[in-house]
Amino acid sequence: MPQHLNIIEAIERLFRSRMRFERFAMLYTRDLHQAQDIVMEGFAYVWEHRESIDFDANVEAYMFSVIKHKCLDWLDRQLVRFNAEEKIKTDAQWELEMSIATLRAFDPAWLYDEDIRRLVREAIGRLPEKTRRIFLMSRFENKTYGEIADEVGLSVKSIEFHMSKALRELRSDLGKYFSVMLVLLSWYRD
């Protein structure tokens, strides 16, 4: 019997068992559509590598191995996504807490004090050039992180990093005057 018939028969046998493979993938993805996608990716992988697979051996075990690795890849991506979402959530919570703290310490009279305005300008001026530019584009020009990323040729993640760095350094430099800076920047936008 020609080798290509062996391959096609083996793949047809695997395809008839696809529900078993989907149930296996479902144990780890807990998502039927994702499990089905993984199994189909597994079939595509087997087809693409058919020349190097021993179809006389236990092909079902091989397919389970392929699906196992596809599931692991998917789970790794989910973990990265989850960790990124948690970091964003943690950063947002920190920013909210800082906003509450600085607003409680805010004295409106500071807005008209030239010495405090000078402190704010100097603190912004001490930021590294790229970080300062990104900060001013966000706070002064009211641009989104995506717009800034496109304009300066960086990723949105890099923009988030520079904004976090700017806010951290400005909070540290300005202390209780940090909220003055935020109000002053919002006035200049109007």
Secondary structure per residue as TSV (DSSP state, phi and psi in degrees):
chain	resnum	aa	ss	phi	psi
A	1	M	-	360.0	133.8
A	2	P	-	-62.4	148.7
A	3	Q	H	-60.2	-39.3
A	4	H	H	-64.3	-30.8
A	5	L	H	-68.1	-38.5
A	6	N	H	-57.7	-44.8
A	7	I	H	-64.6	-48.0
A	8	I	H	-63.9	-43.0
A	9	E	H	-62.0	-42.5
A	10	A	H	-63.4	-42.5
A	11	I	H	-68.7	-37.3
A	12	E	H	-62.3	-41.6
A	13	R	H	-60.9	-44.2
A	14	L	H	-61.0	-42.7
A	15	F	H	-64.2	-37.0
A	16	R	H	-65.4	-23.1
A	17	S	T	-95.9	11.3
A	18	R	H	-59.4	-30.0
A	19	M	H	-62.5	-37.1
A	20	R	H	-63.6	-42.0
A	21	F	H	-66.7	-39.2
A	22	E	H	-64.9	-42.9
A	23	R	H	-61.5	-40.1
A	24	F	H	-61.5	-48.6
A	25	A	H	-64.0	-35.6
A	26	M	H	-62.7	-30.6
A	27	L	H	-57.7	-29.8
A	28	Y	H	-106.4	-32.2
A	29	T	H	-89.2	-29.0
A	30	R	-	56.0	30.8
A	31	D	-	-146.2	113.0
A	32	L	H	-58.9	-47.1
A	33	H	H	-63.2	-40.3
A	34	Q	H	-66.1	-41.0
A	35	A	H	-61.2	-43.2
A	36	Q	H	-63.8	-41.6
A	37	D	H	-61.0	-43.0
A	38	I	H	-63.1	-42.5
A	39	V	H	-64.2	-42.5
A	40	M	H	-64.4	-38.6
A	41	E	H	-62.2	-36.4
A	42	G	H	-63.5	-43.6
A	43	F	H	-63.0	-41.4
A	44	A	H	-62.4	-41.3
A	45	Y	H	-62.0	-46.4
A	46	V	H	-61.3	-43.3
A	47	W	H	-64.1	-44.1
A	48	E	H	-64.1	-29.5
A	49	H	T	-107.8	18.5
A	50	R	G	-57.2	-29.6
A	51	E	G	-69.7	-25.6
A	52	S	G	-103.5	2.1
A	53	I	S	-96.0	137.5
A	54	D	-	-87.9	98.5
A	55	F	T	-76.9	-6.0
A	56	D	T	-84.1	-16.9
A	57	A	S	-82.9	-171.8
A	58	N	-	-76.2	94.3
A	59	V	H	-71.5	-31.3
A	60	E	H	-63.5	-41.9
A	61	A	H	-62.3	-39.7
A	62	Y	H	-62.1	-44.1
A	63	M	H	-63.9	-41.0
A	64	F	H	-60.0	-38.8
A	65	S	H	-64.1	-43.4
A	66	V	H	-61.1	-46.7
A	67	I	H	-65.3	-39.1
A	68	K	H	-55.3	-48.3
A	69	H	H	-68.0	-35.9
A	70	K	H	-65.9	-39.8
A	71	C	H	-64.5	-43.4
A	72	L	H	-60.5	-42.9
A	73	D	H	-60.1	-44.8
A	74	W	H	-64.0	-44.4
A	75	L	H	-64.1	-38.6
A	76	D	H	-60.8	-43.3
A	77	R	H	-64.4	-38.3
A	78	Q	H	-64.1	-39.4
A	79	L	H	-64.9	-43.2
A	80	V	H	-60.7	-46.0
A	81	R	H	-61.7	-44.8
A	82	F	H	-61.2	-45.7
A	83	N	H	-63.3	-38.8
A	84	A	H	-65.2	-42.5
A	85	E	H	-64.2	-40.2
A	86	E	H	-63.7	-41.0
A	87	K	H	-63.6	-44.1
A	88	I	H	-62.3	-42.9
A	89	K	H	-62.9	-43.4
A	90	T	H	-64.4	-43.9
A	91	D	H	-63.0	-40.6
A	92	A	H	-65.6	-40.1
A	93	Q	H	-65.1	-42.2
A	94	W	H	-61.9	-43.2
A	95	E	H	-64.3	-39.9
A	96	L	H	-63.1	-45.9
A	97	E	H	-62.3	-40.3
A	98	M	H	-66.6	-37.8
A	99	S	H	-62.6	-43.0
A	100	I	H	-63.3	-46.2
A	101	A	H	-64.2	-44.1
A	102	T	H	-70.8	-34.6
A	103	L	H	-66.9	-37.6
A	104	R	H	-63.9	-34.4
A	105	A	H	-84.9	-8.1
A	106	F	-	-69.4	133.1
A	107	D	-	-118.5	114.8
A	108	P	G	-55.1	-26.3
A	109	A	G	-63.0	-25.1
A	110	W	G	-63.1	-27.4
A	111	L	G	-60.1	-25.5
A	112	Y	G	-104.9	4.1
A	113	D	-	-88.7	115.7
A	114	E	H	-63.0	-33.9
A	115	D	H	-63.2	-40.0
A	116	I	H	-69.9	-39.0
A	117	R	H	-60.9	-40.4
A	118	R	H	-63.7	-43.4
A	119	L	H	-58.1	-42.1
A	120	V	H	-64.1	-48.6
A	121	R	H	-59.4	-42.6
A	122	E	H	-66.2	-41.5
A	123	A	H	-63.3	-42.7
A	124	I	H	-65.3	-39.2
A	125	G	H	-65.5	-24.3
A	126	R	T	-81.0	-11.6
A	127	L	S	-64.7	148.0
A	128	P	-	-56.0	147.3
A	129	E	H	-51.7	-50.3
A	130	K	H	-64.7	-42.5
A	131	T	H	-64.1	-43.2
A	132	R	H	-61.6	-45.6
A	133	R	H	-60.6	-45.9
A	134	I	H	-64.6	-42.9
A	135	F	H	-59.9	-48.1
A	136	L	H	-66.5	-36.0
A	137	M	H	-63.2	-38.0
A	138	S	H	-74.5	-51.6
A	139	R	H	-86.2	-33.9
A	140	F	T	-93.5	-41.3
A	141	E	S	-95.3	-4.0
A	142	N	-	59.0	37.3
A	143	K	-	-89.6	149.1
A	144	T	-	-76.7	162.7
A	145	Y	H	-60.6	-37.1
A	146	G	H	-64.0	-42.7
A	147	E	H	-64.4	-42.4
A	148	I	H	-63.9	-44.5
A	149	A	H	-57.8	-44.6
A	150	D	H	-62.9	-42.3
A	151	E	H	-70.0	-39.7
A	152	V	H	-97.0	-5.3
A	153	G	T	76.3	34.0
A	154	L	-	-121.3	169.8
A	155	S	-	-80.6	161.2
A	156	V	H	-60.7	-36.8
A	157	K	H	-60.1	-40.5
A	158	S	H	-65.1	-38.7
A	159	I	H	-64.0	-43.9
A	160	E	H	-59.1	-42.0
A	161	F	H	-60.2	-49.0
A	162	H	H	-64.1	-37.9
A	163	M	H	-67.2	-42.0
A	164	S	H	-61.2	-44.0
A	165	K	H	-61.7	-46.0
A	166	A	H	-61.6	-48.1
A	167	L	H	-64.4	-39.5
A	168	R	H	-63.2	-47.4
A	169	E	H	-66.7	-40.1
A	170	L	H	-68.7	-39.6
A	171	R	H	-60.7	-42.5
A	172	S	H	-65.0	-46.0
A	173	D	H	-69.9	-39.7
A	174	L	H	-96.3	-19.2
A	175	G	G	52.4	-122.3
A	176	K	G	-69.7	-12.1
A	177	Y	G	-89.4	0.2
A	178	F	H	-57.6	-42.5
A	179	S	H	-64.9	-29.7
A	180	V	H	-61.7	-44.3
A	181	M	H	-58.9	-43.9
A	182	L	H	-63.2	-40.8
A	183	V	H	-67.8	-44.4
A	184	L	H	-59.8	-43.4
A	185	L	H	-64.1	-36.8
A	186	S	H	-68.6	-32.8
A	187	W	H	-66.9	-40.9
A	188	Y	H	-68.0	-22.6
A	189	R	H	-71.6	-33.6
A	190	D	-	-70.5	360.0
